[in-house]
Amino acid sequence: MKAELILIANASQARLFRREKHPAVLVPLASDQYPEGHLKASELADDRLGHGASDNRPGGTSFTPRVDPRRKKHLQFAKVLAQEVDEALATGQYGELTLFASCPFLGELKGQLSAHAKKTLHAAIDMDLTSFSLDEVERRVDHALHAPH
């Protein structure tokens, strides 16, 4: 039986684990930090949001569509993590993928997964476990996956 790949993430950090079915022990594979995930949109943008520039003609003020710089950074990090997941799944060692991520980053991450990763997705759980010790992560993962829903 193939191992399970578990990704635990939020918008600023992630941890990737391998878990064999028996015994169900988490083995750390990788850890990623993305400190820009905690920054405010105003700290990420070059200019103030919602302000246009005028070319001194009537009606010459133009506004570009608002793209939240913070969301853009989250999408970039989600894309990096999705690539790591794809690379791990490509080895053929994993039969299923489980995601634990804070909302709304969980949605961003799921949106970046490849078709193959989506097929192996066993569970996607809205839970941020990034700040816990390995023992506590194991306990909470087991509880989340085996608790009656």
Buried (B, 14 or more C-beta within 10 A) or exposed (E): EEBBBBBBBBBBBBBBBBBEEEEEEBEEBEEBEBEBBEBEBEEBBEEEEEEEEEEEEEEEEEEEEEEEBBBEBBBBBBBBBBEBBBEBBEEEEBBBBBBBBBEEBBBBBBEBBBEEBEEBBEBBBBBBBBEBEEEEBBEBBEEBBEEEE
